Amino acid sequence: MLKRSGGGLSYAIVWPDCSVDEEADSYLRPFDGSGSQKTYAYSLVDHLRWRIREGLTTETIGILDLKRYMGAVGAQVQMPYGQPWRVPPQRPYGASALQVAAAALKGFYLDACARSGVNDELRDALLGTRLPTKVDKSRAFLGHVKKSTPANPLAPSRSPRRRHPKMLPDGAKPELLGAVNTARDEMVVRWLSDTSLRIGGLTGLHLVDLHLRENAGCGECQSPHLHVCHRWGNPNRAAAKIKPDWKMVDGVITGGEIYRVSPAMISSYFRYMTTEYAKYATGHGMLLIQLAGENVGEPWTADAARGMLRRAGRRAELPGRITPKAFRHQITNDVLDVSGGNSMVAKVVGNWASAQMVDEVYGHPDLHSPEFTAALQQVWGDEGHE
């Protein structure tokens, strides 16, 4: 992990003698410090350790060896794969991690084999294609003439996505609000409950991203809202997952991901800003700050927010682990229910981009449509906030 001059991080794989793995570095470098670079670097470290144990190299490894590796880390493969590679206390990869590992391995070996001019058999096996699906065609320009699409022979088959993935326990919101200890933590629970914010986007917010009044200067949303902007080098390393273009002109943010804001969110914001933030903030301009310890007043991290939610869930005696992602699924499900199954409203509320989560076929509802506003107001509820 290398810290760059702009404050961001780049990732490389280094051997015990402190030499850089040139093959991995050549593949990772074009990602230039993005989230994909970090994720792929960790996947490749695991694989390269396994490859050493198996006595394989880029020149000698084959497609069956890569499938064996996928089986060893948790994929279902129709072949013997030897010893599991990830043994307790490690856990096998989950479905998402397996998809990432498959993408990382395909990209790595295509790059390494092409650069070195070796192992054409493996390259040919990795360059397979499949028939395009309706989703593939809808995403492609002139999709009706699309005859094939790239395939990854290492990728496990995707299981059908559940409609209710990892939701919050019943009654979680009031129980969590009663279990938190600070105005900041109360604000975090309310903001996660009333929006579909990801934790990286929430902890990466700057004060200038918040347009908490009607008809804000950005002109992009008449109602109170906020902009989630992907920034390079936040001091707490928090980063938005989605990276739409954004800019700031004359102190006004435009672009990014836009989320509507509830009256309860605004009330919790002012309670936090007039107490803890006013007392401890150190002038960095980020929204969430640490309230204790040697770094009091500095930006609060996403991991710290996750830990706060886990502890609050235990104090409230809620079943299971409380995670930020569960709030995102919960509000999407709630809006889908109260809007009469209008998946387009749910898509906009959640800023979902995947057709597997909600149906994207029938267009993009406006942020100010009566259905969208009514659904949000019903989910937020009337809690007596102005």
C-alpha positions in Angstrom: 0.0 0.0 0.0 1.6 3.3 -1.1 0.3 6.7 -0.1 0.2 9.1 -3.0 0.8 12.9 -3.0 -2.9 13.7 -3.5 -3.7 11.8 -0.3 -5.0 8.6 -2.0 -3.6 5.1 -1.9 -2.2 2.8 -4.5 -1.8 -1.0 -4.0 1.0 -3.3 -5.1 2.0 -6.9 -4.2 5.4 -7.1 -2.5 7.5 -10.2 -1.8 9.1 -10.8 1.6 12.4 -9.4 0.3 10.6 -6.1 -0.4 10.7 -6.6 -4.2 7.6 -5.7 -6.2 5.8 -8.5 -8.0 6.2 -7.2 -11.6 3.4 -9.2 -13.1 0.9 -8.1 -10.5 2.1 -4.5 -10.6 1.7 -4.4 -14.4 -1.9 -5.5 -14.1 -2.9 -3.4 -11.0 -1.2 -0.1 -12.0 -3.8 1.0 -14.6 -6.5 0.9 -11.9 -4.6 3.9 -10.4 -5.7 3.7 -6.7 -9.3 2.9 -7.4 -11.4 0.6 -5.2 -11.0 -2.1 -7.8 -7.2 -1.9 -7.4 -7.4 -2.6 -3.7 -9.9 -5.4 -4.1 -8.0 -7.1 -6.9 -4.7 -6.8 -5.0 -6.1 -8.7 -2.0 -7.6 -11.4 -4.3 -4.3 -11.8 -6.1 -2.2 -12.0 -2.9 -4.3 -15.0 -1.9 -4.0 -16.6 -5.3 -0.2 -16.1 -5.6 0.4 -17.7 -2.3 -1.6 -20.7 -3.4 0.3 -20.8 -6.7 3.6 -20.9 -4.8 2.4 -23.9 -2.7 1.3 -25.7 -5.9 4.6 -25.0 -7.6 3.0 -23.2 -10.6 4.0 -20.2 -12.6 2.3 -18.1 -15.3 4.0 -20.3 -17.9 2.8 -23.6 -16.5 -0.6 -22.9 -14.9 -3.7 -24.1 -16.9 -7.4 -23.4 -16.8 -8.0 -26.5 -14.8 -5.5 -25.3 -12.2 -7.4 -22.0 -11.9 -10.7 -23.9 -11.5 -9.1 -26.0 -8.8 -8.1 -22.8 -7.0 -11.7 -21.4 -7.3 -12.9 -24.7 -5.7 -10.3 -24.4 -3.0 -11.5 -21.0 -1.9 -15.2 -21.9 -1.9 -16.7 -22.2 -5.4 -18.6 -25.3 -6.5 -16.5 -27.1 -9.2 -17.2 -30.4 -10.8 -13.7 -31.8 -10.1 -11.4 -32.7 -7.2 -9.5 -29.6 -6.0 -7.4 -30.9 -3.2 -7.2 -29.2 0.2 -9.3 -26.1 0.9 -7.1 -23.1 0.7 -9.0 -21.0 3.2 -9.2 -22.9 6.5 -10.4 -21.8 9.9 -10.2 -19.1 11.2 -10.5 -18.0 7.6 -13.8 -18.4 5.9 -14.4 -19.6 2.3 -15.2 -16.7 -0.1 -18.8 -15.7 -0.4 -20.7 -15.3 -3.7 -19.6 -11.7 -4.3 -15.9 -12.4 -3.4 -15.9 -15.4 -5.8 -17.1 -13.2 -8.6 -14.4 -10.7 -7.8 -11.7 -13.4 -7.6 -12.8 -14.8 -11.0 -12.6 -11.3 -12.6 -9.2 -10.6 -11.0 -7.7 -13.9 -12.1 -9.0 -13.6 -15.7 -7.6 -10.1 -16.0 -4.3 -10.9 -14.4 -3.5 -13.9 -16.5 -4.6 -12.3 -19.8 -2.3 -9.4 -19.0 0.6 -11.5 -17.8 0.5 -14.0 -20.7 0.2 -11.3 -23.3 3.1 -9.2 -21.8 5.4 -12.3 -21.6 4.2 -14.0 -24.8 3.6 -17.3 -23.0 0.8 -19.8 -22.3 -1.4 -19.2 -25.4 -3.5 -22.2 -24.3 -4.6 -20.4 -21.1 -5.2 -17.2 -22.9 -7.5 -18.9 -25.4 -9.4 -20.6 -22.6 -10.0 -17.3 -20.8 -11.1 -15.5 -23.9 -14.3 -17.6 -24.4 -17.6 -16.0 -25.2 -21.3 -16.8 -24.5 -24.6 -15.9 -26.0 -25.8 -12.5 -24.9 -28.7 -12.2 -22.5 -31.5 -9.6 -22.8 -29.7 -7.5 -20.1 -26.5 -7.6 -22.2 -28.4 -6.4 -25.3 -30.2 -3.7 -23.5 -26.9 -2.3 -22.2 -25.2 -2.3 -25.6 -25.5 0.2 -28.4 -27.2 -1.5 -31.3 -27.8 -4.4 -28.9 -30.1 -6.2 -31.4 -27.1 -7.1 -33.5 -25.0 -8.3 -30.6 -24.2 -12.0 -31.2 -21.8 -12.8 -28.4 -20.4 -11.4 -25.2 -17.2 -12.1 -23.2 -17.5 -15.0 -20.7 -15.4 -15.9 -17.7 -14.9 -19.7 -17.3 -13.8 -19.2 -13.7 -16.9 -17.3 -12.6 -19.4 -19.3 -10.5 -23.0 -19.3 -11.7 -25.0 -16.6 -10.1 -27.8 -17.8 -7.8 -31.2 -16.0 -8.0 -31.1 -12.8 -6.0 -33.5 -12.8 -3.0 -36.1 -10.1 -2.7 -35.3 -9.7 1.0 -31.5 -9.9 1.5 -30.3 -9.3 5.0 -32.9 -7.0 6.2 -33.0 -5.2 9.6 -34.7 -7.0 12.4 -38.3 -5.9 13.1 -38.4 -2.7 15.1 -34.7 -2.1 14.7 -34.9 1.6 14.1 -36.5 2.8 17.4 -34.4 0.2 19.3 -31.2 1.5 17.8 -32.1 5.1 18.4 -32.7 4.2 22.1 -29.3 2.4 22.3 -27.0 5.0 20.8 -25.0 7.3 23.1 -24.3 10.5 21.0 -26.0 12.9 18.7 -23.6 11.8 16.0 -24.6 8.2 16.3 -28.3 9.1 16.4 -27.8 11.0 13.2 -26.1 8.1 11.6 -28.9 5.7 12.4 -31.5 8.2 11.1 -29.6 9.0 7.9 -29.1 5.3 7.1 -32.7 4.5 8.0 -34.3 7.3 5.8 -32.0 7.0 2.8 -30.2 4.2 1.0 -26.8 5.7 1.7 -23.8 3.3 1.6 -21.5 3.7 4.6 -18.6 4.8 2.5 -20.7 7.6 1.0 -22.1 8.6 4.4 -18.7 8.8 6.1 -17.2 10.5 3.0 -19.7 13.4 3.1 -18.4 17.0 3.3 -20.5 19.8 4.7 -20.7 21.4 1.2 -22.4 18.3 -0.1 -25.5 19.0 2.0 -28.3 21.0 0.5 -30.8 20.9 3.4 -33.2 23.6 2.3 -35.8 24.0 -0.4 -34.6 25.2 -3.9 -30.9 24.9 -3.2 -28.4 26.6 -5.5 -27.5 23.4 -7.4 -30.8 23.5 -9.2 -30.9 19.7 -9.4 -33.5 18.9 -6.7 -36.1 21.3 -5.3 -36.4 19.4 -2.0 -33.7 19.1 0.7 -31.1 16.7 -0.5 -27.5 15.7 -0.4 -24.8 14.9 -3.0 -22.6 11.9 -2.6 -19.3 12.7 -4.4 -16.4 10.3 -5.0 -13.3 12.2 -3.8 -9.7 11.2 -4.1 -7.9 11.1 -0.8 -10.4 11.8 2.0 -8.4 11.9 5.2 -10.5 9.0 6.7 -10.1 7.0 3.4 -13.9 6.9 3.0 -15.0 6.7 -0.6 -18.3 6.6 -2.5 -18.8 3.3 -4.4 -20.4 5.0 -7.4 -18.4 7.7 -9.3 -20.7 9.9 -11.3 -19.2 13.3 -12.3 -19.5 16.1 -9.9 -18.1 19.6 -9.5 -18.1 22.6 -7.2 -18.7 26.1 -8.7 -18.7 29.2 -6.5 -19.0 26.9 -3.5 -22.0 25.0 -4.8 -21.8 21.2 -5.5 -23.6 19.7 -8.5 -23.6 16.2 -9.8 -22.7 13.0 -7.9 -25.4 10.8 -6.5 -28.4 12.7 -5.2 -30.4 11.5 -2.1 -33.6 13.1 -0.8 -33.4 14.1 2.9 -36.2 13.6 5.5 -37.3 16.2 8.1 -36.0 13.8 10.8 -32.6 13.7 9.2 -32.4 17.5 9.2 -33.4 17.7 12.8 -30.7 15.2 13.8 -28.2 17.1 11.7 -28.8 20.4 13.5 -28.7 18.7 16.9 -25.3 17.2 16.1 -23.9 20.3 14.5 -24.9 22.6 17.4 -23.5 20.3 20.1 -20.7 17.8 19.3 -19.6 19.1 16.0 -19.4 22.7 17.3 -17.3 21.5 20.2 -14.8 19.2 18.6 -14.5 19.8 14.8 -11.0 20.7 13.6 -11.8 22.5 10.4 -11.4 19.8 7.8 -14.9 20.2 6.5 -16.1 16.6 6.7 -19.4 15.8 8.3 -18.8 12.9 10.7 -16.0 13.3 13.3 -14.4 11.4 16.2 -15.7 12.3 19.6 -13.1 10.7 21.8 -9.5 9.6 21.9 -6.3 11.3 20.7 -7.8 12.1 17.3 -10.9 13.8 18.6 -12.4 16.1 16.0 -10.8 14.3 13.1 -12.9 12.6 10.4 -14.7 9.4 11.5 -14.0 6.2 9.5 -16.4 3.8 7.9 -15.1 1.0 10.1 -15.7 3.0 13.2 -19.3 3.6 12.0 -19.8 -0.1 11.4 -18.5 -0.9 14.9 -20.9 1.6 16.4 -23.8 -0.1 14.8 -22.7 -3.5 16.0 -22.4 -2.3 19.5 -25.7 -0.5 19.4 -27.4 -3.6 18.1 -26.0 -5.7 21.0 -27.1 -3.1 23.6 -30.6 -3.1 22.0 -30.5 -7.0 22.1 -31.3 -7.2 18.4 -30.8 -10.5 16.7 -27.8 -10.9 14.4 -25.3 -8.3 13.3 -26.5 -4.8 12.4 -24.8 -3.8 9.2 -25.1 -0.5 7.1 -26.1 -2.5 4.0 -29.2 -3.8 5.8 -30.6 -0.3 6.1 -30.2 0.1 2.3 -32.1 -3.1 1.6 -34.7 -2.2 4.2 -35.7 1.2 2.8 -35.7 -0.2 -0.8 -38.1 -3.0 0.3 -40.3 -0.6 2.4 -40.7 1.8 -0.5 -41.4 -1.0 -2.9 -44.2 -2.2 -0.5 -45.8 1.2 0.2 -45.7 2.3 -3.5 -47.7 -0.7 -4.6 -44.8 -2.6 -6.1 -43.5 0.4 -8.2 -40.0 -0.9 -8.8 -39.0 2.3 -10.6 -39.7 4.4 -7.5 -37.7 1.9 -5.4 -34.9 2.1 -7.9 -34.6 5.9 -7.6 -34.9 5.8 -3.8 -32.1 3.3 -3.6 -30.0 4.7 -6.5 -29.8 1.1 -7.7 -28.1 0.5 -11.0 -28.6 -3.3 -11.1 -31.5 -4.8 -13.0 -31.3 -7.7 -10.7 -32.4 -5.6 -7.8 -35.3 -3.7 -9.3 -36.9 -3.6 -12.7 -35.3 -0.8 -14.8 -37.2 -1.4 -18.0 -39.9 1.2 -17.8 -37.9 4.4 -17.3 -36.6 6.7 -14.6 -39.2 8.4 -12.4 -38.7 12.1 -11.5 -37.4 13.0 -8.0 -40.5 15.1 -7.6 -43.2 12.7 -8.9 -46.2 12.4 -6.5 -45.6 8.6 -6.2 -41.9 9.1 -5.2 -42.7 11.9 -2.7 -45.7 10.0 -1.2 -43.6 6.8 -0.8 -40.8 8.5 1.0 -43.1 10.5 3.3 -44.9 7.3 4.3 -41.6 5.5 5.0 -40.2 8.4 7.0 -43.4 8.8 9.0 -44.7 11.8 10.8 -42.4 12.3 13.8 -43.3 15.9 14.6 -40.4 17.4 12.8 -40.7 20.8 11.1 
